[in-house]
């Protein structure tokens, strides 16, 4: 073996031993752990009082659409309970036609937000990485 090839073989062996760049098999705990680790810290460790800017029409049974029926509506969701498997949320009572409205509202003081206390939405914690990847949850903020 020539020196360049030997060097590449040694580098590949070291990378394999260190676990770097070795993808986990789909559906394994390592995949779920990696996805959770890649989340925003607020989403990775949800707490009561956290607020998410999200596509409300994906989560809620309420019709936020107004005159343009069937279009997505965006707004805030507030975490009201957390356990080992699930997060329970309320939505706000208003909505925006564009994601930017929800994000701006999340970054604001939220003093004028009215929450729908009657609607309880449950989300499995393991679903959070996919909800972020799909653009259903846009941003999170710890209050």
N, C-alpha and C positions, 0 to 999 in steps of 0.2 A: 504494500500500500504506500502511496506517495504521501509526503508530509501534508499537503493541503487536504487530501481525503481523510487522512488519519485525524487531522484537527477537526474536520467537520463531524466525523464519527464520535469523537470525544465530546464535542459540544452538544450533539444530539443526545448522547447518553446522559450527560449532566442535566440537560433540560428535562429529560424524562424522569430522572430521579428526583429532581426538585419539585416536580409537579407543575412547572410553568408550561403554559400553552398546551395543556393536555385537557381537552374538553371532556366533561362528564357525560355519561350516557343519558339520553333523554329520559325524563321521568324519575330520575334519581333524586335523592335528598340533596346531593351536591348541586344539582341544577337549580333547585328551589332556593337553596342557601345563597348561591351566586346571584340569582335574580334579586333576592331581597337585599343583599349587600349592595347592589348597584342602585337601589332606590334612594331617593331623597331621605335623609335621616328622619324627618318627621313621619314619612310614610312607612319607613322600615320599623319604627317603634311607635305605633299610634298611641295617643293618649286622649282622654276625655278633654274636650275643648279645642282640639285641633280643627282647623277649617280647611276644606279643599275647594278649589275652583274646579268645576267638573261639567260634563255634559249631563244636565239634569234629566233630559228625556231618556237617557239610557237607564237611569236608576229608578226614576219615579213613575208612578202610575198617574200622576196629575198631568193634565194637558196644559203645557206652558206655551203652546204654539201660537196662540192669538189668531190673527187673520190668515197666516200662511200655515195651514194645517199640514202636519207631517214633517215639518222642518225641525232640526235640532235646536234646543234651547240650552243656554249655559248659565250657571249661577253657582251659588255656594252650598256646600254641605258641611254640617258640623257633627263631629264625633260626640255621641252622647253616652256610649258604653263600649267597653273593650273587654274581650276575654281571650283565652289562648287561641281560639280558632276564628272568631268573628269580630267585626266592628259594626256597631249600630250607629246610624246617622239620621239626621233630619235635614231636609232641604229648606232653603229660604222660600218665601212665598212668591218672589218675583223672579224674572229671568231676562237674559239678554239673547239677541239673535246671533251674536258672534262671540267666540271664545275670549276676545280681548276685554269685553265688558266684565266677564266673571273674574278675569285676572286682575283688572284694575280695582274691582270691588274687594278682592282678597287682599290686595296691597294697601287698601284704605283703612279707615278707622272702624268701619262696620257698625257705627252707632245707630244707623237707621235701618238695619237689617231686621226683618220680621221672619221668624222661623216657624215652619209648619210642625208644631209639636205633636200632631196626631199621626203623621206618617213616620213610620219607623222602617228604615231601609237597612237590611243586613247584607254585609259583604264579607266573604271569607278573606282572611289575611293573605292566604296563598294566592289570591286572585289579583292583588294589588300590582305586582309587576306587569301583568298582562293588561290591566286597565290603564296603566300609564303608557305602555307601548302602543295601545290602540287609540290613545288620545281621549279616553273617557275621563281620566283624572289629569288635569293640566298642571296644577301646582298645589302645594300644601304650605300651611303656615301654622306654627305653634303659637297660640295666644297666651 
